[in-house]
Amino acid sequence: MSGHARRQAYRNTESATHKFLVGESVYHTASMRSGRELFRITRLLPDGGAGFQYRIKGEREGFERVVPESSLEAAF
């Protein structure tokens, strides 16, 4: 099952769910200067009032960061 199909199946089971799943590759734009970088979702975090958040790890970085769902794009 593709990542897109998994997301659709996952979304259909819950009313308000995360858009991405653990293990999925996504693009994140940290700043306009850095451009888009490829990251992997390592953990889903709850909605803290400003939307769902994710813990992600970059392909080139040795650390994880927490980002809002709105800053991520699917890497098909």
PQR file of N, CA, C, O and H, with PARSE charges and radii, in Angstrom:
ATOM      1  N   MET A   1       0.854  -1.176   0.000 -0.4000 1.5000
ATOM      2  CA  MET A   1       0.000   0.000   0.000 -0.0000 2.0000
ATOM      3  C   MET A   1       0.897   1.235   0.000  0.5500 1.7000
ATOM      4  O   MET A   1       1.821   1.325   0.809 -0.5500 1.4000
ATOM      5  N   SER A   2       0.642   2.173  -0.881 -0.4000 1.5000
ATOM      6  CA  SER A   2       1.445   3.392  -0.969 -0.0000 2.0000
ATOM      7  C   SER A   2       1.203   4.282   0.250  0.5500 1.7000
ATOM      8  O   SER A   2       0.226   4.109   0.978 -0.5500 1.4000
ATOM      9  H   SER A   2      -0.108   2.101  -1.538  0.4000 1.0000
ATOM     10  N   GLY A   3       2.113   5.239   0.456 -0.4000 1.5000
ATOM     11  CA  GLY A   3       1.966   6.161   1.579 -0.0000 2.0000
ATOM     12  C   GLY A   3       0.684   6.960   1.497  0.5500 1.7000
ATOM     13  O   GLY A   3       0.034   7.218   2.510 -0.5500 1.4000
ATOM     14  H   GLY A   3       2.907   5.380  -0.135  0.4000 1.0000
ATOM     15  N   HIS A   4       0.321   7.355   0.273 -0.4000 1.5000
ATOM     16  CA  HIS A   4      -0.913   8.130   0.089 -0.0000 2.0000
ATOM     17  C   HIS A   4      -2.137   7.283   0.447  0.5500 1.7000
ATOM     18  O   HIS A   4      -3.045   7.762   1.126 -0.5500 1.4000
ATOM     19  H   HIS A   4       0.850   7.146  -0.550  0.4000 1.0000
ATOM     20  N   ALA A   5      -2.162   6.036  -0.004 -0.4000 1.5000
ATOM     21  CA  ALA A   5      -3.294   5.147   0.291 -0.0000 2.0000
ATOM     22  C   ALA A   5      -3.377   4.865   1.790  0.5500 1.7000
ATOM     23  O   ALA A   5      -4.474   4.806   2.347 -0.5500 1.4000
ATOM     24  H   ALA A   5      -1.425   5.647  -0.555  0.4000 1.0000
ATOM     25  N   ARG A   6      -2.231   4.689   2.447 -0.4000 1.5000
ATOM     26  CA  ARG A   6      -2.225   4.463   3.902 -0.0000 2.0000
ATOM     27  C   ARG A   6      -2.789   5.671   4.626  0.5500 1.7000
ATOM     28  O   ARG A   6      -3.572   5.532   5.566 -0.5500 1.4000
ATOM     29  H   ARG A   6      -1.340   4.736   1.995  0.4000 1.0000
ATOM     30  N   ARG A   7      -2.385   6.873   4.181 -0.4000 1.5000
ATOM     31  CA  ARG A   7      -2.893   8.093   4.822 -0.0000 2.0000
ATOM     32  C   ARG A   7      -4.398   8.190   4.667  0.5500 1.7000
ATOM     33  O   ARG A   7      -5.103   8.509   5.624 -0.5500 1.4000
ATOM     34  H   ARG A   7      -1.749   6.986   3.417  0.4000 1.0000
ATOM     35  N   GLN A   8      -4.897   7.914   3.464 -0.4000 1.5000
ATOM     36  CA  GLN A   8      -6.338   7.995   3.229 -0.0000 2.0000
ATOM     37  C   GLN A   8      -7.085   6.990   4.100  0.5500 1.7000
ATOM     38  O   GLN A   8      -8.109   7.335   4.689 -0.5500 1.4000
ATOM     39  H   GLN A   8      -4.324   7.655   2.686  0.4000 1.0000
ATOM     40  N   ALA A   9      -6.599   5.766   4.194 -0.4000 1.5000
ATOM     41  CA  ALA A   9      -7.236   4.736   5.015 -0.0000 2.0000
ATOM     42  C   ALA A   9      -7.202   5.149   6.481  0.5500 1.7000
ATOM     43  O   ALA A   9      -8.183   4.974   7.205 -0.5500 1.4000
ATOM     44  H   ALA A   9      -5.767   5.485   3.716  0.4000 1.0000
ATOM     45  N   TYR A  10      -6.070   5.699   6.917 -0.4000 1.5000
ATOM     46  CA  TYR A  10      -5.914   6.123   8.303 -0.0000 2.0000
ATOM     47  C   TYR A  10      -6.870   7.278   8.616  0.5500 1.7000
ATOM     48  O   TYR A  10      -7.499   7.294   9.674 -0.5500 1.4000
ATOM     49  H   TYR A  10      -5.273   5.841   6.329  0.4000 1.0000
ATOM     50  N   ARG A  11      -6.978   8.241   7.699 -0.4000 1.5000
ATOM     51  CA  ARG A  11      -7.862   9.391   7.900 -0.0000 2.0000
ATOM     52  C   ARG A  11      -9.320   8.976   7.984  0.5500 1.7000
ATOM     53  O   ARG A  11     -10.096   9.576   8.728 -0.5500 1.4000
ATOM     54  H   ARG A  11      -6.467   8.228   6.839  0.4000 1.0000
ATOM     55  N   ASN A  12      -9.692   7.969   7.238 -0.4000 1.5000
ATOM     56  CA  ASN A  12     -11.089   7.549   7.215 -0.0000 2.0000
ATOM     57  C   ASN A  12     -11.518   6.871   8.511  0.5500 1.7000
ATOM     58  O   ASN A  12     -12.716   6.726   8.756 -0.5500 1.4000
ATOM     59  H   ASN A  12      -9.061   7.482   6.634  0.4000 1.0000
ATOM     60  N   THR A  13     -10.572   6.452   9.342 -0.4000 1.5000
ATOM     61  CA  THR A  13     -10.922   5.769  10.584 -0.0000 2.0000
ATOM     62  C   THR A  13     -11.081   6.730  11.758  0.5500 1.7000
ATOM     63  O   THR A  13     -11.660   6.359  12.779 -0.5500 1.4000
ATOM     64  H   THR A  13      -9.599   6.570   9.143  0.4000 1.0000
ATOM     65  N   GLU A  14     -10.593   7.926  11.636 -0.4000 1.5000
ATOM     66  CA  GLU A  14     -10.652   8.913  12.717 -0.0000 2.0000
ATOM     67  C   GLU A  14     -11.223  10.217  12.177  0.5500 1.7000
ATOM     68  O   GLU A  14     -11.075  10.521  10.993 -0.5500 1.4000
ATOM     69  H   GLU A  14     -10.123   8.228  10.807  0.4000 1.0000
ATOM     70  N   SER A  15     -11.874  10.986  13.043 -0.4000 1.5000
ATOM     71  CA  SER A  15     -12.437  12.247  12.579 -0.0000 2.0000
ATOM     72  C   SER A  15     -11.358  13.314  12.412  0.5500 1.7000
ATOM     73  O   SER A  15     -11.313  13.969  11.371 -0.5500 1.4000
ATOM     74  H   SER A  15     -11.994  10.739  14.005  0.4000 1.0000
ATOM     75  N   ALA A  16     -10.511  13.505  13.380 -0.4000 1.5000
ATOM     76  CA  ALA A  16      -9.423  14.470  13.283 -0.0000 2.0000
ATOM     77  C   ALA A  16      -8.117  13.719  13.511  0.5500 1.7000
ATOM     78  O   ALA A  16      -7.792  13.335  14.635 -0.5500 1.4000
ATOM     79  H   ALA A  16     -10.548  12.973  14.226  0.4000 1.0000
ATOM     80  N   THR A  17      -7.382  13.517  12.436 -0.4000 1.5000
ATOM     81  CA  THR A  17      -6.163  12.720  12.531 -0.0000 2.0000
ATOM     82  C   THR A  17      -4.986  13.448  11.914  0.5500 1.7000
ATOM     83  O   THR A  17      -5.138  14.460  11.229 -0.5500 1.4000
ATOM     84  H   THR A  17      -7.646  13.829  11.523  0.4000 1.0000
ATOM     85  N   HIS A  18      -3.826  12.909  12.172 -0.4000 1.5000
ATOM     86  CA  HIS A  18      -2.617  13.419  11.556 -0.0000 2.0000
ATOM     87  C   HIS A  18      -2.655  13.149  10.054  0.5500 1.7000
ATOM     88  O   HIS A  18      -3.226  12.154   9.605 -0.5500 1.4000
ATOM     89  H   HIS A  18      -3.703  12.087  12.728  0.4000 1.0000
ATOM     90  N   LYS A  19      -2.059  14.020   9.307 -0.4000 1.5000
ATOM     91  CA  LYS A  19      -2.010  13.886   7.860 -0.0000 2.0000
ATOM     92  C   LYS A  19      -0.927  12.891   7.422  0.5500 1.7000
ATOM     93  O   LYS A  19      -1.059  12.251   6.379 -0.5500 1.4000
ATOM     94  H   LYS A  19      -1.595  14.827   9.672  0.4000 1.0000
ATOM     95  N   PHE A  20       0.140  12.761   8.215 -0.4000 1.5000
ATOM     96  CA  PHE A  20       1.270  11.901   7.883 -0.0000 2.0000
ATOM     97  C   PHE A  20       1.432  10.818   8.943  0.5500 1.7000
ATOM     98  O   PHE A  20       0.945  10.964  10.065 -0.5500 1.4000
ATOM     99  H   PHE A  20       0.247  13.280   9.062  0.4000 1.0000
ATOM    100  N   LEU A  21       2.116   9.733   8.588 -0.4000 1.5000
ATOM    101  CA  LEU A  21       2.323   8.599   9.492 -0.0000 2.0000
ATOM    102  C   LEU A  21       3.792   8.455   9.872  0.5500 1.7000
ATOM    103  O   LEU A  21       4.672   8.945   9.164 -0.5500 1.4000
ATOM    104  H   LEU A  21       2.511   9.615   7.678  0.4000 1.0000
ATOM    105  N   VAL A  22       4.056   7.789  10.979 -0.4000 1.5000
ATOM    106  CA  VAL A  22       5.425   7.506  11.414 -0.0000 2.0000
ATOM    107  C   VAL A  22       6.128   6.711  10.320  0.5500 1.7000
ATOM    108  O   VAL A  22       5.563   5.767   9.769 -0.5500 1.4000
ATOM    109  H   VAL A  22       3.342   7.391  11.555  0.4000 1.0000
ATOM    110  N   GLY A  23       7.360   7.097  10.010 -0.4000 1.5000
ATOM    111  CA  GLY A  23       8.144   6.426   8.985 -0.0000 2.0000
ATOM    112  C   GLY A  23       8.020   7.051   7.609  0.5500 1.7000
ATOM    113  O   GLY A  23       8.810   6.749   6.714 -0.5500 1.4000
ATOM    114  H   GLY A  23       7.820   7.864  10.458  0.4000 1.0000
ATOM    115  N   GLU A  24       7.049   7.907   7.434 -0.4000 1.5000
ATOM    116  CA  GLU A  24       6.821   8.530   6.132 -0.0000 2.0000
ATOM    117  C   GLU A  24       7.848   9.637   5.881  0.5500 1.7000
ATOM    118  O   GLU A  24       8.251  10.340   6.806 -0.5500 1.4000
ATOM    119  H   GLU A  24       6.407   8.152   8.160  0.4000 1.0000
ATOM    120  N   SER A  25       8.262   9.781   4.631 -0.4000 1.5000
ATOM    121  CA  SER A  25       9.175  10.855   4.232 -0.0000 2.0000
ATOM    122  C   SER A  25       8.362  12.082   3.856  0.5500 1.7000
ATOM    123  O   SER A  25       7.345  11.986   3.170 -0.5500 1.4000
ATOM    124  H   SER A  25       7.934   9.209   3.879  0.4000 1.0000
ATOM    125  N   VAL A  26       8.828  13.239   4.319 -0.4000 1.5000
ATOM    126  CA  VAL A  26       8.155  14.505   4.048 -0.0000 2.0000
ATOM    127  C   VAL A  26       9.193  15.583   3.769  0.5500 1.7000
ATOM    128  O   VAL A  26      10.359  15.454   4.142 -0.5500 1.4000
ATOM    129  H   VAL A  26       9.654  13.318   4.876  0.4000 1.0000
ATOM    130  N   TYR A  27       8.751  16.642   3.110 -0.4000 1.5000
ATOM    131  CA  TYR A  27       9.592  17.820   2.939 -0.0000 2.0000
ATOM    132  C   TYR A  27       9.192  18.842   3.986  0.5500 1.7000
ATOM    133  O   TYR A  27       8.010  19.034   4.272 -0.5500 1.4000
ATOM    134  H   TYR A  27       7.804  16.747   2.807  0.4000 1.0000
ATOM    135  N   HIS A  28      10.201  19.496   4.555 -0.4000 1.5000
ATOM    136  CA  HIS A  28       9.973  20.563   5.535 -0.0000 2.0000
ATOM    137  C   HIS A  28      10.802  21.765   5.115  0.5500 1.7000
ATOM    138  O   HIS A  28      11.979  21.636   4.778 -0.5500 1.4000
ATOM    139  H   HIS A  28      11.161  19.339   4.323  0.4000 1.0000
ATOM    140  N   THR A  29      10.183  22.918   5.138 -0.4000 1.5000
ATOM    141  CA  THR A  29      10.892  24.149   4.837 -0.0000 2.0000
ATOM    142  C   THR A  29      11.160  24.861   6.150  0.5500 1.7000
ATOM    143  O   THR A  29      10.254  25.429   6.759 -0.5500 1.4000
ATOM    144  H   THR A  29       9.226  23.022   5.411  0.4000 1.0000
ATOM    145  N   ALA A  30      12.409  24.826   6.576 -0.4000 1.5000
ATOM    146  CA  ALA A  30      12.780  25.450   7.846 -0.0000 2.0000
ATOM    147  C   ALA A  30      12.789  26.967   7.725  0.5500 1.7000
ATOM    148  O   ALA A  30      12.353  27.668   8.638 -0.5500 1.4000
ATOM    149  H   ALA A  30      13.146  24.364   6.081  0.4000 1.0000
ATOM    150  N   SER A  31      13.282  27.470   6.609 -0.4000 1.5000
ATOM    151  CA  SER A  31      13.288  28.915   6.365 -0.0000 2.0000
ATOM    152  C   SER A  31      13.370  29.145   4.860  0.5500 1.7000
ATOM    153  O   SER A  31      13.669  28.221   4.104 -0.5500 1.4000
ATOM    154  H   SER A  31      13.636  26.901   5.868  0.4000 1.0000
ATOM    155  N   MET A  32      13.114  30.330   4.441 -0.4000 1.5000
ATOM    156  CA  MET A  32      13.165  30.647   3.015 -0.0000 2.0000
ATOM    157  C   MET A  32      14.587  30.477   2.479  0.5500 1.7000
ATOM    158  O   MET A  32      14.771  30.137   1.310 -0.5500 1.4000
ATOM    159  H   MET A  32      12.870  31.081   5.056  0.4000 1.0000
ATOM    160  N   ARG A  33      15.573  30.707   3.310 -0.4000 1.5000
ATOM    161  CA  ARG A  33      16.975  30.584   2.886 -0.0000 2.0000
ATOM    162  C   ARG A  33      17.403  29.138   2.708  0.5500 1.7000
ATOM    163  O   ARG A  33      18.159  28.817   1.791 -0.5500 1.4000
ATOM    164  H   ARG A  33      15.424  30.983   4.260  0.4000 1.0000
ATOM    165  N   SER A  34      16.924  28.274   3.578 -0.4000 1.5000
ATOM    166  CA  SER A  34      17.390  26.886   3.541 -0.0000 2.0000
ATOM    167  C   SER A  34      16.676  26.042   2.500  0.5500 1.7000
ATOM    168  O   SER A  34      17.209  25.022   2.061 -0.5500 1.4000
ATOM    169  H   SER A  34      16.310  28.536   4.323  0.4000 1.0000
ATOM    170  N   GLY A  35      15.481  26.448   2.098 -0.4000 1.5000
ATOM    171  CA  GLY A  35      14.726  25.673   1.119 -0.0000 2.0000
ATOM    172  C   GLY A  35      14.148  24.406   1.735  0.5500 1.7000
ATOM    173  O   GLY A  35      14.184  24.210   2.950 -0.5500 1.4000
ATOM    174  H   GLY A  35      15.048  27.276   2.454  0.4000 1.0000
ATOM    175  N   ARG A  36      13.614  23.548   0.865 -0.4000 1.5000
ATOM    176  CA  ARG A  36      12.994  22.313   1.336 -0.0000 2.0000
ATOM    177  C   ARG A  36      14.056  21.253   1.603  0.5500 1.7000
ATOM    178  O   ARG A  36      15.021  21.112   0.852 -0.5500 1.4000
ATOM    179  H   ARG A  36      13.584  23.707  -0.122  0.4000 1.0000
ATOM    180  N   GLU A  37      13.857  20.517   2.683 -0.4000 1.5000
ATOM    181  CA  GLU A  37      14.745  19.403   3.006 -0.0000 2.0000
ATOM    182  C   GLU A  37      13.904  18.168   3.279  0.5500 1.7000
ATOM    183  O   GLU A  37      12.754  18.269   3.708 -0.5500 1.4000
ATOM    184  H   GLU A  37      13.073  20.631   3.293  0.4000 1.0000
ATOM    185  N   LEU A  38      14.485  17.001   3.028 -0.4000 1.5000
ATOM    186  CA  LEU A  38      13.792  15.742   3.240 -0.0000 2.0000
ATOM    187  C   LEU A  38      13.967  15.274   4.679  0.5500 1.7000
ATOM    188  O   LEU A  38      15.075  15.248   5.214 -0.5500 1.4000
ATOM    189  H   LEU A  38      15.419  16.919   2.680  0.4000 1.0000
ATOM    190  N   PHE A  39      12.840  14.905   5.294 -0.4000 1.5000
ATOM    191  CA  PHE A  39      12.831  14.426   6.673 -0.0000 2.0000
ATOM    192  C   PHE A  39      11.991  13.166   6.761  0.5500 1.7000
ATOM    193  O   PHE A  39      11.217  12.860   5.854 -0.5500 1.4000
ATOM    194  H   PHE A  39      11.940  14.926   4.860  0.4000 1.0000
ATOM    195  N   ARG A  40      12.146  12.433   7.863 -0.4000 1.5000
ATOM    196  CA  ARG A  40      11.328  11.252   8.132 -0.0000 2.0000
ATOM    197  C   ARG A  40      10.559  11.503   9.430  0.5500 1.7000
ATOM    198  O   ARG A  40      11.122  11.985  10.412 -0.5500 1.4000
ATOM    199  H   ARG A  40      12.775  12.681   8.600  0.4000 1.0000
ATOM    200  N   ILE A  41       9.271  11.172   9.421 -0.4000 1.5000
ATOM    201  CA  ILE A  41       8.435  11.313  10.616 -0.0000 2.0000
ATOM    202  C   ILE A  41       8.865  10.242  11.617  0.5500 1.7000
ATOM    203  O   ILE A  41       8.884   9.056  11.289 -0.5500 1.4000
ATOM    204  H   ILE A  41       8.814  10.780   8.623  0.4000 1.0000
ATOM    205  N   THR A  42       9.210  10.659  12.842 -0.4000 1.5000
ATOM    206  CA  THR A  42       9.612   9.696  13.869 -0.0000 2.0000
ATOM    207  C   THR A  42       8.565   9.534  14.965  0.5500 1.7000
ATOM    208  O   THR A  42       8.550   8.530  15.677 -0.5500 1.4000
ATOM    209  H   THR A  42       9.194  11.622  13.109  0.4000 1.0000
ATOM    210  N   ARG A  43       7.685  10.533  15.095 -0.4000 1.5000
ATOM    211  CA  ARG A  43       6.666  10.455  16.148 -0.0000 2.0000
ATOM    212  C   ARG A  43       5.534  11.425  15.860  0.5500 1.7000
ATOM    213  O   ARG A  43       5.760  12.537  15.383 -0.5500 1.4000
ATOM    214  H   ARG A  43       7.697  11.348  14.516  0.4000 1.0000
ATOM    215  N   LEU A  44       4.305  10.991  16.158 -0.4000 1.5000
ATOM    216  CA  LEU A  44       3.128  11.858  16.047 -0.0000 2.0000
ATOM    217  C   LEU A  44       2.890  12.500  17.403  0.5500 1.7000
ATOM    218  O   LEU A  44       2.920  11.821  18.429 -0.5500 1.4000
ATOM    219  H   LEU A  44       4.121  10.088  16.546  0.4000 1.0000
ATOM    220  N   LEU A  45       2.655  13.800  17.411 -0.4000 1.5000
ATOM    221  CA  LEU A  45       2.403  14.526  18.653 -0.0000 2.0000
ATOM    222  C   LEU A  45       0.979  15.066  18.631  0.5500 1.7000
ATOM    223  O   LEU A  45       0.424  15.298  17.556 -0.5500 1.4000
ATOM    224  H   LEU A  45       2.630  14.352  16.577  0.4000 1.0000
ATOM    225  N   PRO A  46       0.388  15.268  19.786 -0.5600 1.5000
ATOM    226  CA  PRO A  46      -1.008  15.720  19.842  0.2800 2.0000
ATOM    227  C   PRO A  46      -1.184  17.164  19.389  0.5500 1.7000
ATOM    228  O   PRO A  46      -0.222  17.920  19.255 -0.5500 1.4000
ATOM    229  N   ASP A  47      -2.427  17.515  19.162 -0.4000 1.5000
ATOM    230  CA  ASP A  47      -2.798  18.882  18.824 -0.0000 2.0000
ATOM    231  C   ASP A  47      -2.666  19.716  20.089  0.5500 1.7000
ATOM    232  O   ASP A  47      -3.409  19.520  21.051 -0.5500 1.4000
ATOM    233  H   ASP A  47      -3.208  16.901  19.272  0.4000 1.0000
ATOM    234  N   GLY A  48      -1.733  20.631  20.086 -0.4000 1.5000
ATOM    235  CA  GLY A  48      -1.515  21.477  21.246 -0.0000 2.0000
ATOM    236  C   GLY A  48      -2.291  22.774  21.173  0.5500 1.7000
ATOM    237  O   GLY A  48      -1.954  23.735  21.864 -0.5500 1.4000
ATOM    238  H   GLY A  48      -1.129  20.791  19.305  0.4000 1.0000
ATOM    239  N   GLY A  49      -3.328  22.819  20.346 -0.4000 1.5000
ATOM    240  CA  GLY A  49      -4.122  24.031  20.200 -0.0000 2.0000
ATOM    241  C   GLY A  49      -3.848  24.749  18.896  0.5500 1.7000
ATOM    242  O   GLY A  49      -4.664  25.554  18.449 -0.5500 1.4000
ATOM    243  H   GLY A  49      -3.602  22.038  19.785  0.4000 1.0000
ATOM    244  N   ALA A  50      -2.716  24.470  18.282 -0.4000 1.5000
ATOM    245  CA  ALA A  50      -2.368  25.115  17.011 -0.0000 2.0000
ATOM    246  C   ALA A  50      -2.258  24.088  15.886  0.5500 1.7000
ATOM    247  O   ALA A  50      -1.611  24.345  14.871 -0.5500 1.4000
ATOM    248  H   ALA A  50      -2.053  23.816  18.645  0.4000 1.0000
ATOM    249  N   GLY A  51      -2.878  22.943  16.061 -0.4000 1.5000
ATOM    250  CA  GLY A  51      -2.814  21.885  15.050 -0.0000 2.0000
ATOM    251  C   GLY A  51      -1.867  20.777  15.455  0.5500 1.7000
ATOM    252  O   GLY A  51      -1.108  20.903  16.417 -0.5500 1.4000
ATOM    253  H   GLY A  51      -3.403  22.734  16.886  0.4000 1.0000
ATOM    254  N   PHE A  52      -1.924  19.688  14.703 -0.4000 1.5000
ATOM    255  CA  PHE A  52      -1.063  18.548  15.000 -0.0000 2.0000
ATOM    256  C   PHE A  52       0.400  18.904  14.796  0.5500 1.7000
ATOM    257  O   PHE A  52       0.745  19.756  13.977 -0.5500 1.4000
ATOM    258  H   PHE A  52      -2.540  19.587  13.922  0.4000 1.0000
ATOM    259  N   GLN A  53       1.254  18.228  15.564 -0.4000 1.5000
ATOM    260  CA  GLN A  53       2.694  18.417  15.444 -0.0000 2.0000
ATOM    261  C   GLN A  53       3.355  17.063  15.235  0.5500 1.7000
ATOM    262  O   GLN A  53       2.768  16.013  15.499 -0.5500 1.4000
ATOM    263  H   GLN A  53       0.974  17.536  16.230  0.4000 1.0000
ATOM    264  N   TYR A  54       4.587  17.116  14.755 -0.4000 1.5000
ATOM    265  CA  TYR A  54       5.348  15.911  14.460 -0.0000 2.0000
ATOM    266  C   TYR A  54       6.772  16.063  14.957  0.5500 1.7000
ATOM    267  O   TYR A  54       7.311  17.168  15.007 -0.5500 1.4000
ATOM    268  H   TYR A  54       5.064  17.968  14.541  0.4000 1.0000
ATOM    269  N   ARG A  55       7.370  14.951  15.320 -0.4000 1.5000
ATOM    270  CA  ARG A  55       8.802  14.916  15.574 -0.0000 2.0000
ATOM    271  C   ARG A  55       9.403  14.353  14.292  0.5500 1.7000
ATOM    272  O   ARG A  55       9.009  13.278  13.841 -0.5500 1.4000
ATOM    273  H   ARG A  55       6.931  14.053  15.278  0.4000 1.0000
ATOM    274  N   ILE A  56      10.358  15.077  13.701 -0.4000 1.5000
ATOM    275  CA  ILE A  56      10.963  14.659  12.443 -0.0000 2.0000
ATOM    276  C   ILE A  56      12.483  14.620  12.571  0.5500 1.7000
ATOM    277  O   ILE A  56      13.066  15.296  13.419 -0.5500 1.4000
ATOM    278  H   ILE A  56      10.678  15.950  14.068  0.4000 1.0000
ATOM    279  N   LYS A  57      13.109  13.820  11.718 -0.4000 1.5000
ATOM    280  CA  LYS A  57      14.568  13.735  11.695 -0.0000 2.0000
ATOM    281  C   LYS A  57      15.019  13.890  10.257  0.5500 1.7000
ATOM    282  O   LYS A  57      14.522  13.213   9.356 -0.5500 1.4000
ATOM    283  H   LYS A  57      12.635  13.271  11.030  0.4000 1.0000
ATOM    284  N   GLY A  58      15.971  14.797  10.055 -0.4000 1.5000
ATOM    285  CA  GLY A  58      16.483  15.056   8.710 -0.0000 2.0000
ATOM    286  C   GLY A  58      17.428  13.972   8.247  0.5500 1.7000
ATOM    287  O   GLY A  58      18.067  13.298   9.054 -0.5500 1.4000
ATOM    288  H   GLY A  58      16.374  15.347  10.786  0.4000 1.0000
ATOM    289  N   GLU A  59      17.510  13.811   6.939 -0.4000 1.5000
ATOM    290  CA  GLU A  59      18.418  12.834   6.350 -0.0000 2.0000
ATOM    291  C   GLU A  59      19.876  13.235   6.611  0.5500 1.7000
ATOM    292  O   GLU A  59      20.747  12.369   6.695 -0.5500 1.4000
ATOM    293  H   GLU A  59      16.991  14.359   6.283  0.4000 1.0000
ATOM    294  N   ARG A  60      20.143  14.526   6.737 -0.4000 1.5000
ATOM    295  CA  ARG A  60      21.515  15.005   6.931 -0.0000 2.0000
ATOM    296  C   ARG A  60      21.815  15.431   8.361  0.5500 1.7000
ATOM    297  O   ARG A  60      22.959  15.765   8.670 -0.5500 1.4000
ATOM    298  H   ARG A  60      19.436  15.229   6.669  0.4000 1.0000
ATOM    299  N   GLU A  61      20.824  15.429   9.236 -0.4000 1.5000
ATOM    300  CA  GLU A  61      21.011  15.904  10.606 -0.0000 2.0000
ATOM    301  C   GLU A  61      21.075  14.738  11.581  0.5500 1.7000
ATOM    302  O   GLU A  61      20.529  13.669  11.310 -0.5500 1.4000
ATOM    303  H   GLU A  61      19.895  15.158   8.985  0.4000 1.0000
ATOM    304  N   GLY A  62      21.723  14.933  12.689 -0.4000 1.5000
ATOM    305  CA  GLY A  62      21.799  13.903  13.707 -0.0000 2.0000
ATOM    306  C   GLY A  62      20.826  14.143  14.848  0.5500 1.7000
ATOM    307  O   GLY A  62      20.905  13.466  15.874 -0.5500 1.4000
ATOM    308  H   GLY A  62      22.167  15.802  12.909  0.4000 1.0000
ATOM    309  N   PHE A  63      19.914  15.089  14.693 -0.4000 1.5000
ATOM    310  CA  PHE A  63      18.971  15.393  15.772 -0.0000 2.0000
ATOM    311  C   PHE A  63      17.556  15.467  15.220  0.5500 1.7000
ATOM    312  O   PHE A  63      17.344  15.548  14.010 -0.5500 1.4000
ATOM    313  H   PHE A  63      19.850  15.639  13.860  0.4000 1.0000
ATOM    314  N   GLU A  64      16.595  15.437  16.132 -0.4000 1.5000
ATOM    315  CA  GLU A  64      15.184  15.543  15.763 -0.0000 2.0000
ATOM    316  C   GLU A  64      14.667  16.926  16.113  0.5500 1.7000
ATOM    317  O   GLU A  64      15.227  17.620  16.962 -0.5500 1.4000
ATOM    318  H   GLU A  64      16.767  15.371  17.115  0.4000 1.0000
ATOM    319  N   ARG A  65      13.592  17.314  15.448 -0.4000 1.5000
ATOM    320  CA  ARG A  65      12.948  18.593  15.759 -0.0000 2.0000
ATOM    321  C   ARG A  65      11.435  18.399  15.750  0.5500 1.7000
ATOM    322  O   ARG A  65      10.931  17.436  15.173 -0.5500 1.4000
ATOM    323  H   ARG A  65      13.137  16.750  14.758  0.4000 1.0000
ATOM    324  N   VAL A  66      10.720  19.313  16.387 -0.4000 1.5000
ATOM    325  CA  VAL A  66       9.255  19.282  16.430 -0.0000 2.0000
ATOM    326  C   VAL A  66       8.759  20.395  15.515  0.5500 1.7000
ATOM    327  O   VAL A  66       9.189  21.544  15.611 -0.5500 1.4000
ATOM    328  H   VAL A  66      11.130  20.095  16.855  0.4000 1.0000
ATOM    329  N   VAL A  67       7.831  20.018  14.615 -0.4000 1.5000
ATOM    330  CA  VAL A  67       7.305  20.979  13.646 -0.0000 2.0000
ATOM    331  C   VAL A  67       5.790  20.829  13.528  0.5500 1.7000
ATOM    332  O   VAL A  67       5.254  19.751  13.783 -0.5500 1.4000
ATOM    333  H   VAL A  67       7.481  19.085  14.537  0.4000 1.0000
ATOM    334  N   PRO A  68       5.093  21.908  13.142 -0.5600 1.5000
ATOM    335  CA  PRO A  68       3.644  21.812  12.932  0.2800 2.0000
ATOM    336  C   PRO A  68       3.339  21.147  11.593  0.5500 1.7000
ATOM    337  O   PRO A  68       4.139  21.209  10.659 -0.5500 1.4000
ATOM    338  N   GLU A  69       2.190  20.520  11.516 -0.4000 1.5000
ATOM    339  CA  GLU A  69       1.775  19.847  10.297 -0.0000 2.0000
ATOM    340  C   GLU A  69       1.757  20.794   9.096  0.5500 1.7000
ATOM    341  O   GLU A  69       2.060  20.385   7.975 -0.5500 1.4000
ATOM    342  H   GLU A  69       1.541  20.470  12.274  0.4000 1.0000
ATOM    343  N   SER A  70       1.407  22.044   9.329 -0.4000 1.5000
ATOM    344  CA  SER A  70       1.291  23.018   8.254 -0.0000 2.0000
ATOM    345  C   SER A  70       2.624  23.301   7.546  0.5500 1.7000
ATOM    346  O   SER A  70       2.626  23.854   6.446 -0.5500 1.4000
ATOM    347  H   SER A  70       1.162  22.377  10.240  0.4000 1.0000
ATOM    348  N   SER A  71       3.746  22.933   8.154 -0.4000 1.5000
ATOM    349  CA  SER A  71       5.055  23.187   7.535 -0.0000 2.0000
ATOM    350  C   SER A  71       5.582  21.982   6.752  0.5500 1.7000
ATOM    351  O   SER A  71       6.717  22.003   6.278 -0.5500 1.4000
ATOM    352  H   SER A  71       3.745  22.483   9.047  0.4000 1.0000
ATOM    353  N   LEU A  72       4.769  20.937   6.614 -0.4000 1.5000
ATOM    354  CA  LEU A  72       5.212  19.720   5.946 -0.0000 2.0000
ATOM    355  C   LEU A  72       4.485  19.485   4.627  0.5500 1.7000
ATOM    356  O   LEU A  72       3.329  19.876   4.462 -0.5500 1.4000
ATOM    357  H   LEU A  72       3.846  20.921   6.999  0.4000 1.0000
ATOM    358  N   GLU A  73       5.182  18.838   3.688 -0.4000 1.5000
ATOM    359  CA  GLU A  73       4.615  18.416   2.406 -0.0000 2.0000
ATOM    360  C   GLU A  73       4.949  16.954   2.197  0.5500 1.7000
ATOM    361  O   GLU A  73       6.021  16.501   2.599 -0.5500 1.4000
ATOM    362  H   GLU A  73       6.120  18.520   3.822  0.4000 1.0000
ATOM    363  N   ALA A  74       4.059  16.215   1.580 -0.4000 1.5000
ATOM    364  CA  ALA A  74       4.305  14.804   1.276 -0.0000 2.0000
ATOM    365  C   ALA A  74       5.437  14.694   0.250  0.5500 1.7000
ATOM    366  O   ALA A  74       5.521  15.495  -0.681 -0.5500 1.4000
ATOM    367  H   ALA A  74       3.188  16.583   1.253  0.4000 1.0000
ATOM    368  N   ALA A  75       6.288  13.712   0.429 -0.4000 1.5000
ATOM    369  CA  ALA A  75       7.367  13.418  -0.524 -0.0000 2.0000
ATOM    370  C   ALA A  75       6.994  12.141  -1.264  0.5500 1.7000
ATOM    371  O   ALA A  75       7.383  11.048  -0.853 -0.5500 1.4000
ATOM    372  H   ALA A  75       6.220  13.062   1.186  0.4000 1.0000
ATOM    373  N   PHE A  76       6.252  12.272  -2.338 -0.4000 1.5000
ATOM    374  CA  PHE A  76       5.750  11.104  -3.073 -0.0000 2.0000
ATOM    375  C   PHE A  76       6.841  10.439  -3.810  0.5500 1.7000
ATOM    376  O   PHE A  76       6.608   9.438  -4.486 -0.5500 1.4000
ATOM    377  H   PHE A  76       5.937  13.161  -2.671  0.4000 1.0000
TER
END
